[in-house]
Amino acid sequence: MRRGLVHAVAWLLATGAAVTLSWWGVHTVMAGTAYDPPRALPVAGPASPLASSTHRPEPSPSPSSAPASAPPSRPSASASASADAPRRTATGAPPPASSPGTASSGTVKSYATAGGRAVFDLGDTSATLVSATPGAGWTVQVWKQTTWIRVEFTSGTDTVSVFCTWHDHEPSVQVADY
C-alpha cells in the first residue's frame, strides 16, 4: 500500500512539473507575439429590431379593413418628431451612418481578387485597411507603413498582392497577380 502511494505521489509531482514547464515555455513564446486586434465597422441600425425569431411585428391594418366612417388620422407629435429620423431604404434599414467614435475618412471600397477580398477606407490624404479576407485555401499577410498598405494573398506558389499607396497623391489601389 505504501509503495503504491509513493509511486502515485512521484507520478503526480513529475506530471505537475512537466505541465508547469510546458505552460511556462508556451507562455514565454506567445508573450513575445503581437496580434493586431480585429477591426469592425459599426453597424448603424434601428433602435429596436424590425423582427426576430421570437417576436413578429403586428401587421398594419390595410386601408380596406379600416372602418369607412373613421376620419383620416392626423400625425401626432411623436410622428412629426420622427421626421428628423433617418429615412429607411427599400430594405427597411436606415442608411449607414458614422457614429461619433468612428473615423470614416472617405469612401470604403472593396477589391475582390483570386486570393480573397481587401477592403480599404480611402480618404483624401490617407487610407486605412478595413478588412482582408482570404479565399478558401489562401492565406493573407498585411504590411502597413505611413504611406502605403500591402495585402498579400498566398496559396502554394500563387500570390496576389493589393497595394494601396498615398505618398504625395490621393490614395490609389493596384492589384498585382504573380
C-alpha positions in Angstrom: 0.0 0.0 0.0 2.8 2.4 1.0 4.7 1.6 -2.2 1.7 2.4 -4.4 1.2 5.7 -2.5 4.9 6.6 -3.1 4.5 5.8 -6.8 1.3 7.9 -7.1 2.9 10.9 -5.3 6.0 10.6 -7.5 3.9 10.4 -10.7 1.8 13.5 -9.6 5.0 15.5 -8.9 6.6 14.6 -12.2 3.3 15.3 -14.1 2.8 18.6 -12.4 6.4 19.6 -13.1 6.1 18.7 -16.8 2.8 20.6 -17.2 4.2 23.7 -15.4 7.4 23.6 -17.6 5.3 23.2 -20.8 2.9 26.0 -19.8 5.8 28.3 -19.0 7.5 27.6 -22.3 4.4 28.3 -24.4 3.5 31.4 -22.3 7.0 32.8 -22.9 6.9 32.2 -26.7 3.4 33.6 -27.0 4.1 36.7 -24.8 6.5 38.0 -27.5 3.9 37.7 -30.2 1.9 40.8 -31.2 -1.5 40.4 -32.7 -3.5 43.2 -34.3 -6.9 43.4 -32.7 -9.7 42.7 -35.2 -11.4 45.8 -36.7 -15.0 46.1 -37.4 -17.1 48.8 -38.8 -20.0 50.0 -36.7 -23.4 48.7 -37.7 -25.9 51.5 -37.6 -29.4 50.2 -37.2 -32.8 51.0 -35.8 -33.2 51.4 -32.0 -35.4 48.3 -31.9 -35.2 45.3 -34.1 -37.7 45.1 -37.0 -38.4 41.4 -36.4 -36.9 38.5 -34.6 -37.4 34.8 -34.4 -39.4 35.2 -31.2 -41.3 38.4 -31.9 -43.1 39.4 -35.0 -44.3 42.9 -35.7 -48.0 43.4 -35.7 -49.4 43.7 -39.2 -50.5 47.2 -40.1 -54.2 47.5 -41.0 -54.8 47.8 -44.7 -56.9 50.7 -45.9 -59.7 48.4 -47.0 -60.0 46.9 -43.4 -60.4 50.3 -41.7 -63.9 51.4 -40.9 -65.4 53.7 -43.6 -66.6 56.2 -41.1 -63.2 56.7 -39.4 -61.8 60.2 -40.1 -58.3 60.3 -41.6 -55.7 60.3 -38.8 -53.5 63.4 -38.2 -49.9 63.0 -37.5 -49.2 63.0 -33.7 -46.4 64.9 -32.0 -44.3 61.8 -31.9 -44.8 61.2 -35.6 -43.7 64.7 -36.5 -40.7 64.3 -34.3 -39.7 61.3 -36.2 -39.4 63.4 -39.4 -35.8 64.0 -38.3 -35.1 60.3 -38.0 -33.1 58.6 -40.8 -35.1 57.6 -43.8 -35.3 54.0 -44.5 -34.3 52.4 -47.7 -36.3 49.9 -49.7 -35.0 47.1 -47.5 -36.3 48.8 -44.3 -32.9 49.5 -42.8 -31.7 53.1 -42.2 -28.9 54.3 -44.4 -25.4 53.7 -43.0 -24.1 56.5 -40.8 -20.9 57.1 -39.0 -21.0 57.2 -35.3 -19.0 59.8 -33.4 -16.4 57.2 -32.4 -15.5 56.2 -35.9 -13.0 58.0 -38.1 -14.5 57.2 -41.5 -12.4 59.5 -43.6 -13.6 58.8 -47.1 -15.0 56.1 -49.3 -15.0 52.4 -48.4 -14.0 50.3 -51.4 -13.7 46.6 -51.8 -11.3 44.8 -54.1 -12.1 41.2 -54.9 -9.1 39.1 -56.2 -8.5 35.4 -56.9 -7.0 35.1 -53.5 -9.6 37.0 -51.4 -11.1 40.4 -50.7 -9.3 43.5 -49.4 -11.5 46.5 -48.2 -10.0 50.0 -47.8 -11.3 53.2 -46.4 -9.9 55.7 -48.9 -9.7 59.3 -47.7 -8.3 62.5 -49.3 -4.8 62.1 -48.0 -4.6 58.6 -46.4 -6.2 55.2 -46.3 -6.9 52.5 -43.8 -7.4 48.8 -44.2 -10.9 47.8 -43.1 -10.5 44.0 -43.7 -8.5 41.4 -45.6 -10.4 38.2 -46.0 -8.6 35.3 -47.8 -10.5 32.9 -50.1 -10.7 29.2 -49.4 -7.3 27.6 -49.5 -5.5 31.0 -49.4 -3.6 32.8 -46.6 -3.3 36.5 -46.0 -0.4 38.7 -44.8 -0.6 42.5 -44.3 2.2 45.2 -44.2 1.4 48.7 -43.1 3.5 51.8 -43.4 2.8 55.6 -43.1 2.3 56.0 -46.9 1.2 52.5 -48.1 -0.5 49.3 -47.2 0.2 45.9 -48.8 -2.2 42.9 -48.6 -0.8 39.7 -49.9 -2.9 36.5 -50.5 -0.9 33.3 -51.0 -1.8 29.8 -52.0 1.1 27.5 -52.8 3.1 29.3 -55.5 0.3 31.6 -56.4 0.5 35.2 -55.0 -1.9 38.1 -55.3 -0.9 41.5 -53.9 -3.2 44.5 -53.3 -1.2 47.7 -52.9 -2.7 51.0 -51.6 -0.4 54.0 -51.8 -0.9 57.7 -51.0 2.6 59.3 -50.9 2.2 62.9 -52.4 -1.1 61.9 -54.1 -4.6 60.7 -53.3 -4.8 57.0 -52.2 -4.8 54.6 -55.2 -5.0 50.9 -55.3 -3.3 48.4 -57.6 -3.7 44.7 -57.8 -0.8 42.5 -58.9 -1.1 38.8 -59.7 2.2 36.8 -59.6 
